[in-house]
Amino acid sequence: MAPGSLPGDPGAVKGNPAAGGAGVRRLLGIDYGEATIGLAVSDETGLIAQGVQALRRRGGGADLEAIAGLARERQVGAIVMGHPKNMDGTIGPSAQAAEAFARALGDLTGLPVHLWDERLSTRQAERAMIHAGVRRAKRRAALDVAAATLILQGFLDHRALAAAPHDSGEDEAADA
């Protein structure tokens, strides 16, 4: 099990070409916020994250049910949820709330839920939008979705890099 993950190996997600997965399964990325939950999904190859929507938090089981429904609809094989650690790496109240939500979501869906360090993901998303010239009012509406997309893309990139064959540094021509 990877550090910061709930049960589930990132390489074991069906559809992960590097893991030899048979069926095509997307991954769902989540930015769990106090007021809204940003959502993103991967493409069928598991290489590219794409923003989907932001859910206004309703509390109780409504948020869990909405996300579980989206996971079924999008044929998701695993969930990647932002883990909002403190800047010093400690676990604060926000991270504890995210962990509890991740456990409940995993129990409801039966899918593996991976916690992914999301420190600065919202700030990075906001900077990218400012650089792109997105006005403040539109930034607020899109920020959680952009953060979920960055969280998921970071996980996908890490998984692809970890699965890539590593160059041994030996010259193949020397073997000839």
SENU-938428 format. One record per residue (C-alpha): residue in one letter; x, y, z. Coordinates in Angstrom, 2 decimals. Each point is the difference from the previous one (the first is absolute). Example, Ala and Ser with C-alpha at 12.3 -4.5 7.8 and 13.67 -1.06 7.14 Angstrom:
REM SENU-938428
R  r       xx       yy       zz
R  A    12.30    -4.50     7.80
R  S     1.37     3.44    -0.66
***
This chain:
REM SENU-938428
R  r       xx       yy       zz
R  M     0.00     0.00     0.00
R  A     1.36     3.43    -0.96
R  P     0.59     2.55     2.75
R  G    -3.05     2.21     0.48
R  S    -2.31    -2.50    -1.68
R  L    -2.91    -1.96     1.25
R  P     0.03    -3.65    -1.08
R  G     0.61    -0.36    -3.72
R  D     3.15    -0.10    -2.13
R  P     0.11     2.75    -2.68
R  G     1.40    -2.52    -2.46
R  A    -2.83    -2.44     0.61
R  V    -2.75     2.18    -1.47
R  K    -1.55    -1.82    -2.92
R  G     0.77     1.79    -3.22
R  N     3.45     1.13     1.11
R  P     2.03    -0.88    -3.10
R  A     3.20    -0.15     2.04
R  A    -1.53    -2.52     2.39
R  G    -1.41    -2.15    -2.79
R  G    -3.60     0.69     1.09
R  A    -2.57    -1.63    -2.24
R  G    -3.07     2.23     0.10
R  V    -0.11     3.71    -0.57
R  R    -0.78     1.81     3.23
R  R     0.27     3.70     0.64
R  L     1.22     1.62     3.18
R  L    -1.95     2.67     1.87
R  G     1.85     2.91     1.59
R  I    -1.47     1.89     2.95
R  D     0.87     3.34     1.58
R  Y    -1.92    -0.16     3.29
R  G    -0.77     3.54     1.14
R  E    -2.08     1.51     2.78
R  A    -2.65     1.45    -2.32
R  T     0.49    -1.87    -3.27
R  I     1.51    -3.23    -1.30
R  G     1.93     0.22    -3.25
R  L    -0.13    -3.05    -2.26
R  A     2.13    -1.15    -2.92
R  V     0.28    -3.27    -1.96
R  S     2.78    -1.58    -1.98
R  D    -0.31    -0.98    -3.62
R  E    -0.31    -3.69    -0.83
R  T     3.76    -0.36    -0.38
R  G     0.58     1.25     3.55
R  L     2.40     2.66    -1.22
R  I    -1.96     3.26    -0.11
R  A    -2.18     1.61     2.68
R  Q    -2.99     2.12    -0.98
R  G    -2.16     2.16     2.23
R  V    -3.63    -1.04     0.36
R  Q    -1.90     2.15     2.50
R  A    -0.13     1.51     3.46
R  L    -2.61    -1.27     2.43
R  R    -1.39     2.37     2.61
R  R     0.37    -1.88     3.29
R  R    -3.33    -1.10     1.46
R  G     1.31    -2.11     2.86
R  G    -1.11    -3.34     1.33
R  G     0.00    -2.80    -2.51
R  A    -1.14     2.24    -2.88
R  D     3.57     0.89    -1.00
R  L     1.09    -3.64     0.16
R  E    -2.98    -1.16    -2.05
R  A     0.54     2.67    -2.67
R  I     3.65    -0.96    -0.41
R  A    -0.79    -3.74     0.02
R  G    -2.58     0.62    -2.74
R  L     2.55     1.87    -2.10
R  A     2.53    -2.79     0.54
R  R    -2.50    -2.57    -1.29
R  E    -1.01     2.20    -2.93
R  R     3.60     0.63    -1.06
R  Q     1.07    -3.63     0.56
R  V     2.62     0.93     2.57
R  G     2.37    -2.69     1.26
R  A     1.68     2.01     2.76
R  I    -0.19     3.36     1.75
R  V     2.80     2.48     0.67
R  M    -0.81     2.46     2.74
R  G     2.00     3.04     0.97
R  H     1.59    -0.32     3.44
R  P     0.35     3.54     1.40
R  K     2.99    -0.43     2.27
R  N     1.43     2.99     1.82
R  M     3.05     1.60    -1.63
R  D     2.25    -1.77     2.51
R  G    -1.50    -3.38    -0.99
R  T    -2.09    -0.47     3.14
R  I    -3.63    -1.06    -0.05
R  G    -2.42     2.72     1.10
R  P    -3.80     0.18     0.21
R  S    -0.47     0.44    -3.78
R  A     2.10    -3.09    -0.75
R  Q    -1.84    -2.00     2.67
R  A    -3.35     1.00    -1.54
R  A     1.27    -1.02    -3.45
R  E     1.19    -3.36     1.36
R  A    -3.40    -0.69     1.59
R  F    -1.80     0.96    -3.21
R  A     2.38    -2.20    -2.04
R  R    -0.66    -3.00     2.25
R  A    -3.77     0.50    -0.23
R  L     0.19     0.39    -3.79
R  G     2.09    -3.15    -0.32
R  D    -2.46    -1.92     2.18
R  L    -2.96     1.24    -2.06
R  T     1.50    -0.60    -3.45
R  G     2.23    -3.00     0.70
R  L     2.73     1.81    -1.98
R  P     3.55     0.62     1.14
R  V     0.51     3.59     1.16
R  H     3.50     1.45    -0.20
R  L     0.87     3.08     2.04
R  W     2.29     2.32    -1.95
R  D     1.94     2.87     1.54
R  E    -1.76     3.11    -1.20
R  R     2.05     2.70     1.69
R  L    -0.12     3.12    -2.15
R  S    -2.25    -1.57    -2.69
R  T    -2.65     2.71     0.41
R  R     2.65     2.73    -0.06
R  Q     1.56    -1.56    -3.11
R  A    -3.41    -0.19    -1.70
R  E    -0.73     3.63     0.84
R  R     3.36     1.17    -1.33
R  A    -0.58    -1.86    -3.27
R  M    -3.42     1.65    -0.38
R  I     1.40     3.45     0.75
R  H     2.73    -0.59    -2.56
R  A    -2.67    -1.05    -2.53
R  G    -1.90     3.24     0.66
R  V    -3.04    -1.55     1.68
R  R    -1.95     2.66     1.89
R  R    -0.39    -0.28     3.77
R  A    -3.73    -0.89    -0.02
R  K     0.55    -2.85    -2.47
R  R     3.12    -1.16     1.88
R  R    -1.99    -0.58     3.18
R  A    -2.48    -2.20    -1.84
R  A     2.68    -2.07    -1.76
R  L     2.67    -0.18     2.70
R  D    -1.11    -3.24     1.68
R  V    -0.34    -1.81    -3.34
R  A     3.45     1.22    -1.06
R  A     1.47    -1.15     3.33
R  A    -1.61    -3.45    -0.40
R  T     1.47    -0.19    -3.50
R  L     3.48     0.87     1.28
R  I    -0.28    -2.57     2.82
R  L    -1.03    -2.75    -2.40
R  Q     2.58     0.97    -2.64
R  G     2.75    -0.09     2.62
R  F    -1.06    -3.51     1.00
R  L    -0.19    -1.15    -3.64
R  D     3.42     1.45    -0.81
R  H     1.54    -1.63     3.07
R  R    -1.54    -3.35    -0.88
R  A     1.20     0.20    -3.60
R  L     3.51     0.97     1.06
R  A     0.17    -2.78     2.58
R  A    -1.12    -2.56    -2.60
R  A     2.37     1.16    -2.76
R  P     2.99    -2.20    -0.69
R  H     3.12     1.60     1.41
R  D     3.13     0.40    -2.11
R  S     2.81    -1.98     1.60
R  G     2.55     2.42    -1.43
R  E     1.78    -2.79    -1.86
R  D     0.77     0.48    -3.65
R  E    -1.91    -2.59    -2.03
R  A     2.55     0.33    -2.83
R  A     2.66    -1.40     2.34
R  D    -1.89    -3.31     0.06
R  A     0.30    -0.44    -3.79
***
